[in-house]
Amino acid sequence: MKIVLIHKNKFHKRPPVISVVENLIKLGHTPCLITCGISEKYHKELTNRGIEVWIFSQKDNRKGLNVVHKLIEYYKFRKFVFSIIRKYIKQKIKILLWIESAYTIVALGEAIKKYDYILQIQELHEDSKLYLKAIGKVIHQAKVVFMPEYNRTVFYQIWFKLQQRPIVLPNKPYFIPSVTTIEQLKNKYQDKIDVFQKKKVILYQGQIFHERDLTNYIKAIKKLGEEYKLVLLGKDHFGTLKKYQKIDPEIIHIDFIPAPDYLLFTSCAYIGIVTYDPYELNSAYCAPNKLYEYAAFSLPMLGNDVPGLKNIFEQNRIGIIVNENDESSIINGILEISNHIKYYKEQAQKFFDTVDNITIISNILNKINNDNLKNN
């Protein structure tokens, strides 16, 4: 059985896809990857391991495309994908499509029904009629549907009237750098990690934009004095960083660094921040991969009171849920973790170790393999 992993995005910017490929390789598969871009580093690594990588060239400035050009691009992508699939069919190879994300489903359409396929849907898309309509046309025929968070699987079972609830496949990364790699990365980024070695760094890792407002975190950490330092790691959107610099001119920002290099900074931090504005269901029932990235390095966390975080924090004791609108709540949360740092570090590591995506994927693939696959 050949697994053909398809996603209409850039591979190196999709940690869940990177993790799936890593898991499949560990399970003894040599999947084929169809993507719209891949870093030179990952391309070399995968091809050296016998993975076929097919790259569809799409315009980088996709937001500037009008409807007609987008439709043409979708048509070209679909044609590109099915031309590759036909090559395997001509070789009498049984294939299983692994389709990641709603925009890939929109691009491929109902033509995938001719094949056996898995859907990996990362977001709820409750505000997109286009995505939900496209998903609704193919979700009932999928061998299995993966989603990264429990509540999201319940929503989809209700919305699409599914007999079988989607399976939770947490956004746990499987590309964690080794101790040796971390040491090598320290040399590469020495100018940026100096503060991590001198201060108790509270790290926000992710996109910087207004929907994940850090205003009160900045104010609170500033009040804690010189012992603590807030570092923002990620791409700044809409000039949000300028707003934060008015609150604290000495705030440290490290721009986007590709995976897995950015995990160097995670490994050196003291506490990690995970915060979401519950302005929509997808945010309220969030499924951040940074939970597992922090936990991989025994990093305790500050989270805010949304269902996607609160349940995990309370069940696993990986940190403290704070009121993001209350500076004193944030300060108390930091001090609570600091006073019991060993306990929270142990709980974070335990949380990471108990999530086993490899077994989840293995069990599903074994079940599919035991079924009669379609005669491709």
C-alpha positions, -999 to +999 in steps of 0.1 A: +000+000+000+014+033-011+004+063+010+002+095-011+002+125+012-014+156-005-015+191+008-019+224-010+006+244+010+043+246+017+055+215+036+080+233+058+053+256+071+029+228+082+042+211+113+013+186+114+022+174+079+059+171+088+049+150+118+027+127+097+055+121+073+079+114+101+054+090+117+048+071+085+085+067+079+089+053+115+062+028+108+081+015+078+062+033+050+078+053+022+050+078+014+049+100-016+045+137-008+027+161-031+032+197-019+033+233-031+067+241-017+094+226+005+126+240+020+159+227+005+167+212+038+136+191+040+136+182+004+171+168+007+163+149+039+132+132+025+147+123-009+177+108+009+153+086+028+136+074-004+106+096-003+093+109-036+085+146-034+064+162-061+062+200-060+034+220-076+045+255-083+019+281-072+021+318-069+034+330-036+012+361-035-020+340-035-041+368-018-036+389-049-052+363-071-088+370-084-114+343-085-107+332-120-070+328-114-077+309-082-100+285-101-074+280-128-048+273-101-071+248-084-077+231-117-040+229-125-033+215-090-060+188-094-046+179-128-011+177-114-021+155-084-041+130-104-014+127-131+009+114-103-018+091-089-023+075-124+014+067-125+011+045-095-021+029-108-003+020-140+023+003-119-005-018-102+003-002-069-025+000-043-027+036-031-042+053-001-046+091-003-039+111+028-054+145+022-045+174+046-066+206+050-098+219+037-082+239+009-067+207-005-102+191-004-116+221-023-089+218-049-093+180-055-131+179-053-152+147-055-128+130-078-111+115-048-141+093-043-126+069-068-099+061-044-094+052-007-086+082+014-079+097+048-089+133+056-068+153+080-088+184+088-070+208+111-095+236+116-133+239+122-139+263+093-173+273+108-173+306+089-165+292+055-194+279+034-170+269+006-148+247+028-177+231+047-196+224+015-165+208-001-158+187+031-195+176+032-192+161-003-164+138+006-163+133+044-187+104+046-167+082+022-134+087+040-117+057+055-111+079+086-111+115+095-084+130+117-088+162+137-064+176+163-088+183+192-116+164+208-143+190+208-138+196+171-145+160+164-178+163+182-188+194+162-180+176+129-199+145+139-230+167+146-226+190+116-221+163+090-242+136+108-213+112+108-219+076+120-183+075+132-168+104+151-135+117+137-104+105+155-082+129+176-047+131+162-030+157+184-007+183+169+023+167+186+056+173+167+079+145+158+108+165+146+123+175+180+160+182+177+184+160+196+207+173+224+235+173+198+215+193+173+205+218+200+241+224+209+250+230+172+221+254+169+234+274+198+264+282+178+243+292+148+221+316+169+245+326+196+236+363+193+199+356+199+201+331+228+222+353+251+192+366+269+179+330+275+211+323+294+209+354+316+172+357+324+141+336+332+127+340+297+089+338+293+084+328+257+056+335+233+061+314+203+038+318+173+023+344+150+021+379+165-012+395+158-042+411+176-062+379+179-037+366+205-033+398+225-003+399+247-008+434+261-014+424+298+013+397+296+038+424+286+027+447+314+027+420+340+062+406+332+076+441+331+063+446+367+081+414+378+115+431+374+148+423+359+148+386+368+122+378+340+122+387+303+095+383+277+106+371+243+083+370+213+093+345+186+074+346+154+063+367+124+047+401+132+014+407+115-003+441+109+023+460+129+012+445+162+048+445+174+049+484+173+019+484+197+038+462+221+070+482+219+051+513+231+043+493+263+078+480+267+105+495+244+129+468+255+107+439+245+127+413+225+114+400+192+129+372+172+115+370+137+103+338+120+128+310+121+120+278+102+114+244+119+130+228+136+156+255+144+131+277+163+128+249+189+163+259+201+147+289+218+119+267+232+145+244+248+162+274+265+130+292+279+116+292+314+079+294+308+058+293+276+027+314+268-003+299+250-032+324+246-063+325+223-090+351+219-123+331+219-139+352+192-149+321+172-153+283+179-121+275+162-101+297+186-121+287+217-115+250+209-079+256+198-054+228+191-020+245+193+011+225+184+030+247+207+016+229+237+036+199+226+066+219+215+068+235+250+061+201+267+089+184+247+114+205+266+096+203+300+085+239+297+056+249+321+030+271+305+006+300+310-027+295+293-059+315+292-094+303+300-107+288+267-120+251+265-092+240+242-066+249+268-084+247+302-093+210+299-057+200+290-042+222+317-065+209+344-062+172+335-024+173+330-012+201+354+012+214+328+009+250+340-015+277+351-047+291+335-047+329+340-071+357+332-054+374+302-073+407+311-059+408+346-022+416+352-022+404+388-036+370+376-007+367+352+018+377+378+004+352+403+005+325+376+042+331+369+051+331+406+031+299+412+050+281+385+083+296+396+077+285+432+070+249+420+090+248+389+102+212+393+067+199+396+054+217+365+084+207+345+078+171+353+041+174+344+049+190+311+073+162+302+048+135+313+021+152+291+044+150+261+054+114+267+018+101+271+006+113+237+014+086+211+004+095+176+025+067+161+002+041+177-029+060+167-018+061+130-005+025+131-038+011+144-058+030+117-035+019+089-036-017+100-074-016+100-075-001+065-049-026+053-071-054+065-101-041+046-105-047+009-090-016-007-106-004-039-091-019-071-072+011-082 
